[in-house]
Amino acid sequence: MIKVKNITLILVLLPIIDSCAESVGINYSNKFISYGGDNSLDIATWNIKWFPQNGQITLEYVTEIIEQLDLDVLAIQEVDDMAMFDQMLNALTGYTGYYQSSWFAGLAYIYKTDSIVINDIYEIYTTSTYWSAFPRSPMVMDMNFMGENYFIINNHFKCCGDGILDFNSESDEETRRYNASNLLKEYIDTNLSDKNVIVLGDLNDDIAEAPQNNVFQMILDDTDNYFFVDLEIAHGNSSDWSYPSWPSHLDHILITNELFDELDNSDVQTLNIDEYINGGWNEYFQNISDHRPIGLRLLFNP
C-alpha cells in the first residue's frame, strides 16, 4: 500500500531581522532529508497565497524551500506577480518554469531542467461556457520523465460554500466544484484514457466528506480508474491537513489506473514546513502561505 507519513525534512529558517536582509537563510541539521531523490518522480502541489504575499521576503523563503525540497515538478496556485515569479526562477539553480495568467491569481509550474522534458503545456476548458466550473482553467503539462510520458493537470477550484451540494443552483460553490471535478474526469476519460495522468491542486473541498455532499463522489466511486493518493491524510489527524487555518484538507493529488502499480513503491506526504520554521505557523502564514504543500513520490528502480 501507499505509505503516508509525516515529512522528515528538518528545516530551521532564521528569523528575518529586517526587509533588507540579503537572504532568509535555511539552516538544517545533519539529519536533513530533502523530499526528492535520484530514482523517483517527485511532484508536489502548493497554493502559495497570492505570491509573493510579503514581497522579497516571500520570494527568498520560497526559493530556498524549493531548492531544499528537490522536487522534479512543483504545481503552483495563486501566482500574482509575473515579474517576481521570473525573479524567483532566475534565482533557482537547475529549474525553470511556466506561468500563463494572473487571472484570479494564476497557475504555474516549476520543474527541473535535467529530469523533465516538456512536450507541451496548455490550458483546457478555457471558453466562457466553463468559467463557472473553472474560474481558473486547468493547466496540462505533457512531459517525459526517465523515458515515460506523463500528463500533469494543475487546478485551482472555486472556494467557499456551506458544505452542502445544491444541484438546483448553478452558482452554488459546491455545485461548481462538483461540475469541475466531473468535467476533468470526462476530459481524461475521453482524451487521456490510456495515459499516466496526475491531477493535483487546490481543489477547495474535502475528499473525505459524506457521499451526498462530496463533490468528488463520481471520481471516488470509479475505483477501477482513479485514486486520491492523499485519501488517508484526509481521513487522518488534522495536524497533517493542508489548510491548518480552518482546519481542513483542501489540496489533493489524484492518479489514474496506469499508475496504480507504482503505489507499493510510493509515498505521499503533507510537507509540514511550518513546523520547522522559527516562529512556526505564524511566521509561515505571514511570509509564505496559508496552505501546506502535498507531495507525491513515485519510486523507480535505479
Secondary structure, DSSP 8 states (H G I E B T S, - for coil): --EE-------EE-----TT-S---EE--TT---S--TTEEEEEEEEEEEESTTHHHHHHHHHHHHHHHT-SEEEEEEE--HHHHHHHHHHSSSEEEEE---TTSEEEEEEETTTEEEEEEEE-S-SGGGTTT-SS--EEEEEEETTEEEEEEEEE------S---TT-TT-HHHHHHHHHHHHHHHHHHH-TTSEEEEEEE--S-TTS-GGG-TTHHHHH-TTTEEETTHHHHHS-GGG-SBTTTTB--EEEEEEGGGGGGGGGEEEEE--GGGGBTTHHHHHHHHT-SS--EEEEEE---
